[in-house]
Amino acid sequence: MKCLQNSFLIFIIPLPYFSIAELPSRACEYSSQTVEPTKLCPSTQNEYNAAAKRKNCNTFKHNCTSFQYHCVLNEWMTGLVEVCAPSKFIFGEQCTEFNKELKTIRRSFLTNCSAFDPPCPNPYNSTMGYMYPDCYFTIATTSRVKELPTTLNTLNSNETSKNNNHKKAAAETTPSVIIVAVVASAFVGITIIIVFSFFLKRIKRSQTNKSSDEKTTGKMNLLHLDPVETKEDLKNGEFAKTQLNL
């Protein structure tokens, strides 16, 4: 117990590690270097494998999460392109496009492939676009080409604005979260110290009372006379006195 009393009590209050979740960067800088216009895209598994082998995305230098062959719409829906890029799931029952400005594969907002034959599911992997060849026939006509840039720029602007808002909200939230974490950790640490001090004092008080009781008991033992021994002493004394009288 003395060792416990003389030891130092060290509390380590770790601050929780907080990471503010941000939208992952889907952009792949190296994809833009692999873009090539094409007039025809694969529409079967064999054709896709042959095109992927010809494109040979593995030979291109990159540091992206993956680098797979795609044959998809361009961002203006004015043509088809072959490109090596990370695959992703396409939601919303829409066709797949490669946006050169954003350097990413994504859904084509101006398309709807739910009524195609076969229809595209929700979701599907971007590398499986060849299974829904009707998407390749949605290339914009000349009359729509002038309208598409404005519409798509608006969509891109909205998406960029949404991403910026997420980042801004995350930046504003960070200080508050850290302050709450510090206060909570400090409160827990102080509570532990108080509880430990209480029990330490209680143990020390118990030992003091025990020591005091032992001293009192010892004194009483010195003053205590055994009744049996006292009677024997008295008898011995009377016997000795009788002998003297004789």
Helices and strands as residue ranges (DSSP letters): H 2-6, G 29-34, E 36-38, H 45-55, G 57-59, E 68-74, E 80-85, E 89-90, E 96-99, E 104-107, E 124-125, G 126-131, G 133-138, H 142-145, H 147-223, H 227-245
